[in-house]
Amino acid sequence: MKYAFQAIIFLGLAFTLQAQANPTSDASSESKQSINWASEKDISKHIEFRLEKEYGEVTYGPNFAPSDTKLSDHFSEIYLTRLIDHKGADHYALYITAQYNDTDWRSYKDAVNKQGNKLPLVTLSKNENVCENTSCRYEERLAIPLSFLYFFDGATMGLDVTLSGSRTNQINIPIAYFKAMMNSIPQESLYDEL
């Protein structure tokens, strides 16, 4: 599979992201909801950098899912990520956790941008949680690897992605989010000083 290496990286990052997320923290939820998603400067304040021993240098954007009730009804996590692996190669991805109550899996299998271009969609994991009566709580962890071109284009057009499976959902990542992530890329001179 063309994206097998990236899928392995994103699977590892997914578990790292899950360990970092603390949905029971009121302070954490409050700060994420107070982000002005039209402000590149405000989004930039919430970008995190980490050196992951196994994967390399990772830049995590803030969780976009709480930005809109329509999104948060279906998704608990939506992050843009950038990884510089140990060989110096850049990898970009939109990381998504779909959590929903339903009678069956949505089994997202396709991702298409607003221009109609199919994007690679990698299913990282699927977990069924609590079931009551005829409805269960489902969780699908997904990654959409993005080329640098798509990542860069996001800074001028945003990214509108339609996920489809047994249900269709749309995610619209604003231009400001991509600009904040692009501006977080260190200048070459920063590396020279290390």
C-alpha positions, 0 to 999 in steps of 0.5 A: 500500500502506497501509504503504509509507512505513513499509516504506521507513523500516524497510528503511533501519533494517534496514540500519542494524541489520545494520551495527550487529550484530556476530555474531562478537563474543563480548563482544556475544553474551555480554552479550545472552545475560545479559539478564534478560528479566523485568527491565525495569531490565536490558532498559533498560540495553541500549536504544540511541538514535540520531539517524539523519540520513535517518529521525529519532530511533530507539530500538532495544531489545536483540536478543531472538532469543538469549533462547531457543534455540527462537527463535535456531534460526530468528531471528538478530534480533528488535528492538522499534524506535521512530522519531520521524520528522522531522515528529514522528510516532511509528512502532513496529515489531517488526523480525525477521531469520529465518535458517534452514537449509532446502530452500526459503523459508519465505516468511512472509506472515501475522502474527497476535497471540494474540487472532487479530488480523492484524498487517501484515507487511512483507517487507524483503528475502530473501537465499539464502546458502550451499547444501550438498547439498539444504539452503541458508541462507536469510534473510528480513528482516521488519517488523511495524509496530505501532500505538501501541495495540499497542505500549502494550498490549504493556506490559500483556500482552506480544506473542505473534505467530505468523508463518506461511508454509510454516512457522509460528513463534511469537515471545513478546515479554515485558511487561518489554521493552515497559515498558523501551521505554515508559519510554525515551520522553523526557519532554516537558520533556527536549525543552524543555531542548534 
